[in-house]
Amino acid sequence: MGEKNNKRELSANEFSAIVKKAYDRGRSDHGMTVQQLLQDIKHDLLKLKV
């Protein structure tokens, strides 16, 4: 029960920056689909997890 989780916690600032980047990209790239934005967010979050 007292085991430490080795995953690094994402700070609110890091998460906000990723969401803002996706939002800005979605607004500026009219060919962008929701699925593509979600893939980008997933990729960015996985990079932070390493």
N, C-alpha and C positions, 0 to 999 in steps of 0.2 A: 504494500500500500504506500509506503514512503518512497517509492521509486521516482527518480527524476525523469521527466520527459526530455529527451535529447533534442526535440524540435525547438527551434528558435521562435520565440513569439514575435508576431508582427506588430509593430507599433502602429498606433492610430495614424500617425503622420505618413508612414510608409504606405499603408492601405489607402489613405485619402489621395496620395499622389498617384497611385495606380488607377484609382477610379477616375480621378480628374483627367489623367492622360487618355483613358479610354473615352471619356465623355467628349473631350476636345477633338479627338480623332473622329469620333462618330459624327460630330457636327460639321467638321471640315471635309470629310471624305464621304460624299453622298452615295458612293457605290458600296460603302461598307455595310455589311449585314450584321444583325444582332449576333449571329453565330460566330462571325469573324471577330467581333469585339470580345465575346466571351472567351474565345481561344487566346486572344492577346492577353486578356486579364489573367487567364489560367497560366500562361507562359511566364508572365511577369511575377506572379505569386510564387511559382515554382523556383524561379531564379533567386528570390529572396530567401526561400526555405533552405537552400544549400548552405 
